[in-house]
Amino acid sequence: MAVEIPPLVKPSRLRRRGGLWGECLAEFLGTFVLISFGTGVVAVAVAGLPGSGRTSGPTTFFISAGDWLLITWGWAFAVVFGVYVAGGVSGAHINPAVTLAFAVRRKFPWIKVIPYWISQLVGAFVGAALVYGVYHDAINTFDAAMKGPKTHGHTLASFSIFGTFPAPYFHGGNWGPLVDQIVGTAFLVMLVVALIDMRNTAVQANLGPLLIGFVVAAIGMSFGPNAGYAINPARDFGPRLFTYFEGWGDLALPGSLAGAFSDYWWIPIVGPLVGGVIGVLVYDLFIGDVLHIRAQEGELPEVGRTRPED
């Protein structure tokens, strides 16, 4: 039985939330949930578990593949619940790359793109601030115990809670991480549009967010170690901006570590934006156009059959 829930805001102030303003609030909250749980699970792996005595030492983390699975599934659930929170109001893009791809090929109004982006960025920034507020004692203890290069007392490992950086085997080059972000985000958007395409085998019974979470888990397991699988400009830049103000300095912006990488900040922005557009174009070229012409012809062939029976 449906229960009528009275609004918290006075009716005279409520009406404007029915449009773009309400959608931006939903994108803010959805992205906030995404980052709170996503960076939260990394904080658990990097600083929380070691600092609580649940590993063999105060700086011991990522000692097995299971640690990476904790991260990938944590981010997957973060996406699931972020989409469930915002989906009914804004469509739950919670990712500027998705917003851009939908504007390019899904008739999402271009006038809404920048407001969505701003809402997503602010939500990501606030989500990172929340995680730092909860885990700052663990993070500071971890950084104090760690040996090696530090920036204002912070380490690259603690920065990894919030932002991404390339693996050492790229030797400081940008092309490898950039390609990684393009490929990962292309898969993300391609699979998202496949899951929500009602002309295809779209997910039913409101299970779409769960399957989208599985997509993120699959990308993390398949491509994650290369560059942290940001695959979302807001997911990386919002927390990166927060850590810059909180003292991580050059590690955050411009994203540099002497002898390892430099000026990395733009890779998790440009790569996903390009990859998202590629992903939706690839889906439409190989699948969407076929579904379109079949719908126009009016007679859909049996799935898997190459030609009609005689």
C-alpha positions in Angstrom: 0.0 0.0 0.0 1.4 3.4 -1.0 1.7 5.9 1.8 1.6 9.6 1.2 4.7 11.2 2.6 4.4 14.9 3.2 7.3 17.1 1.9 9.8 18.6 4.3 9.8 21.9 2.3 6.9 24.3 2.2 4.8 23.9 -1.0 5.6 27.5 -2.0 9.3 26.6 -2.2 8.8 23.1 -3.5 7.7 23.7 -7.0 11.1 24.7 -8.4 12.5 21.4 -7.3 10.4 19.6 -9.9 12.7 20.7 -12.7 16.5 21.1 -13.2 17.1 22.2 -9.7 15.7 18.9 -8.3 17.7 16.9 -10.9 20.9 18.6 -9.8 20.1 17.9 -6.1 19.6 14.2 -7.1 22.9 14.2 -9.0 24.7 15.7 -6.0 23.3 13.2 -3.6 23.8 10.2 -5.9 27.4 11.2 -6.5 27.9 11.9 -2.8 26.7 8.3 -2.1 29.0 6.9 -4.8 32.1 8.6 -3.4 31.3 8.1 0.2 31.1 4.3 -0.2 33.7 4.1 -2.9 36.5 6.1 -1.2 35.3 4.7 2.1 36.1 1.1 1.0 39.6 2.2 -0.1 40.1 3.9 3.3 39.2 0.6 5.0 41.7 -1.3 2.9 44.5 1.2 3.1 44.3 2.7 6.5 41.3 1.3 8.5 42.1 -2.4 8.6 45.9 -1.9 9.1 45.4 0.7 11.8 42.8 -1.4 13.6 45.2 -4.3 14.1 43.4 -6.5 11.6 46.4 -7.0 9.4 50.0 -8.1 10.2 51.2 -4.5 10.5 50.1 -0.9 10.7 51.0 -0.3 7.0 50.3 -3.7 5.6 47.7 -3.7 2.8 47.2 -5.2 -0.7 48.9 -8.4 0.2 46.7 -10.6 -2.0 44.2 -10.5 -4.8 41.4 -10.5 -2.2 42.3 -7.0 -1.2 41.7 -5.9 -4.8 38.4 -7.7 -4.8 37.4 -5.7 -1.7 38.0 -2.5 -3.6 36.2 -3.6 -6.8 33.1 -4.9 -5.1 33.1 -1.9 -2.8 33.0 0.5 -5.7 30.4 -1.7 -7.4 28.0 -1.4 -4.5 28.8 2.3 -4.3 27.5 2.7 -7.9 24.5 0.5 -7.2 23.3 2.6 -4.3 24.2 5.9 -5.9 22.0 5.0 -8.9 19.2 3.7 -6.8 19.2 7.0 -4.8 19.1 9.4 -7.7 17.7 7.3 -10.6 14.0 8.3 -10.3 14.7 12.0 -10.4 17.8 12.7 -12.6 18.4 9.3 -14.3 21.4 8.9 -12.0 24.2 9.8 -14.4 26.5 10.4 -11.4 29.3 10.6 -14.0 30.1 13.5 -16.4 31.2 11.0 -19.0 27.7 9.5 -19.0 26.1 12.9 -19.1 28.2 13.9 -22.1 27.5 10.6 -23.9 23.8 10.9 -23.3 23.8 14.4 -24.7 25.7 13.2 -27.8 23.5 10.2 -28.6 20.5 10.0 -26.2 18.9 13.5 -26.7 19.9 14.6 -23.2 19.5 18.4 -23.3 22.8 20.1 -23.7 21.6 22.9 -21.5 21.6 20.5 -18.6 25.1 19.2 -19.1 27.1 21.8 -17.2 24.6 21.9 -14.2 24.8 18.1 -14.0 28.6 18.3 -14.1 28.8 20.9 -11.4 26.4 18.9 -9.2 28.4 15.7 -9.7 31.7 17.4 -8.9 30.4 19.0 -5.7 28.8 15.7 -4.6 32.2 14.0 -5.1 34.0 16.7 -3.2 31.6 16.5 -0.2 31.7 12.7 -0.3 35.5 12.8 -0.1 35.3 15.3 2.8 33.0 13.0 4.7 35.3 10.0 4.3 38.3 12.0 5.4 36.3 13.3 8.4 35.5 9.8 9.5 38.9 8.3 8.7 41.4 11.1 9.3 42.7 9.6 12.5 43.4 6.3 10.7 44.9 8.1 7.7 47.2 10.3 9.8 48.3 7.3 11.8 49.0 5.4 8.6 51.0 8.2 7.0 53.1 8.6 10.2 54.0 5.0 10.2 54.8 4.8 6.5 58.4 5.2 5.3 59.4 6.8 2.1 58.6 10.1 0.2 56.0 12.3 1.8 54.3 15.5 0.8 53.4 17.6 3.8 53.4 14.4 5.9 51.1 12.6 3.4 52.0 9.6 1.3 51.0 8.4 -2.2 49.3 5.4 -0.5 47.0 7.6 1.5 46.3 9.7 -1.6 45.1 6.5 -3.3 42.1 6.5 -1.0 40.8 9.5 -2.8 42.5 9.9 -6.2 44.0 7.8 -8.9 47.5 7.6 -10.4 49.2 5.4 -13.0 51.0 2.1 -12.3 54.8 2.2 -12.3 55.1 0.1 -15.4 53.9 3.1 -17.5 57.2 4.8 -16.5 55.6 8.2 -16.1 54.1 8.2 -19.6 50.6 9.5 -20.2 49.5 7.6 -23.3 49.1 4.3 -21.5 46.9 5.6 -18.7 45.0 7.8 -21.1 44.2 4.8 -23.4 43.3 2.8 -20.2 40.7 5.4 -19.2 39.3 5.7 -22.7 38.9 1.9 -22.9 37.4 1.5 -19.4 34.9 4.2 -19.8 33.9 3.1 -23.3 33.1 -0.3 -21.8 31.2 1.4 -19.0 29.0 3.5 -21.2 28.5 0.8 -23.9 27.2 -1.6 -21.3 25.1 1.0 -19.5 23.3 1.9 -22.7 22.9 -1.8 -23.5 21.3 -2.5 -20.1 18.8 0.3 -20.3 17.9 -0.1 -24.0 14.3 -1.3 -24.0 14.7 -2.4 -27.6 17.4 -4.8 -26.5 17.3 -7.3 -23.6 17.0 -4.5 -21.1 17.1 -5.3 -17.4 13.6 -5.6 -15.8 12.2 -5.3 -12.3 14.4 -2.3 -11.4 17.6 -4.4 -11.4 19.4 -2.0 -13.7 21.4 -0.4 -10.9 22.6 -3.7 -9.7 23.8 -4.8 -13.1 25.5 -1.4 -13.7 27.4 -2.1 -10.4 28.5 -5.4 -11.8 29.8 -3.6 -14.9 31.9 -1.4 -12.7 33.2 -4.5 -10.8 34.1 -6.2 -14.1 36.0 -3.1 -15.3 37.9 -2.9 -12.0 38.8 -6.5 -12.1 39.9 -6.4 -15.7 41.5 -2.9 -16.1 41.7 -1.5 -12.6 45.4 -1.8 -11.7 46.6 0.2 -14.7 45.4 3.6 -13.4 42.9 3.0 -10.6 39.9 2.9 -13.0 38.5 6.3 -12.3 36.3 6.1 -15.4 34.5 9.1 -14.1 35.9 12.7 -14.1 33.9 13.7 -11.0 34.9 10.6 -9.1 38.6 11.5 -9.5 38.6 15.3 -9.6 36.2 16.0 -6.7 38.3 14.0 -4.2 41.5 15.2 -5.9 40.5 18.8 -5.3 39.6 18.0 -1.7 43.0 16.4 -1.0 44.8 19.4 -2.5 43.2 21.7 0.0 43.8 19.2 2.8 47.5 19.0 2.3 48.4 16.4 -0.3 49.8 19.2 -2.4 51.5 18.2 -5.7 50.3 14.6 -5.4 46.7 15.9 -5.9 47.3 18.9 -8.2 48.9 18.9 -10.7 49.2 15.2 -9.9 53.0 14.7 -9.7 55.4 12.5 -7.8 59.1 13.0 -8.6 60.5 10.1 -10.6 57.1 8.4 -11.0 54.5 10.6 -12.9 53.8 14.3 -13.5 50.8 16.5 -14.4 48.5 13.5 -14.2 45.3 15.4 -13.1 43.8 15.7 -16.6 44.0 12.1 -17.6 41.0 10.9 -15.5 39.0 13.8 -16.9 39.8 13.7 -20.6 40.1 10.0 -20.9 36.6 9.2 -19.5 34.9 12.0 -21.5 36.4 10.7 -24.8 35.8 7.0 -23.8 32.1 7.6 -22.9 31.3 9.1 -26.3 33.2 6.3 -28.0 31.3 3.7 -26.0 27.8 5.0 -26.9 28.9 5.4 -30.6 30.2 1.8 -30.7 27.0 0.5 -29.2 24.8 2.4 -31.6 26.9 1.4 -34.6 26.9 -2.3 -33.9 23.7 -2.8 -32.0 21.5 0.3 -31.9 21.3 0.8 -35.6 20.3 -2.9 -36.1 17.6 -2.6 -33.6 16.4 0.6 -35.2 16.1 -0.9 -38.7 14.4 -4.0 -37.4 11.8 -1.9 -35.6 11.1 0.1 -38.8 10.6 -3.1 -40.8 8.0 -4.2 -38.3 8.9 -7.9 -38.3 11.6 -8.9 -35.8 13.5 -12.0 -36.8 13.9 -14.7 -34.1 17.0 -13.9 -32.0 20.0 -15.9 -33.3 18.4 -16.7 -36.7 20.3 -15.5 -39.7 17.4 -15.7 -42.2 13.7 -16.6 -42.2 12.6 -20.2 -42.6 11.4 -21.2 -46.0 
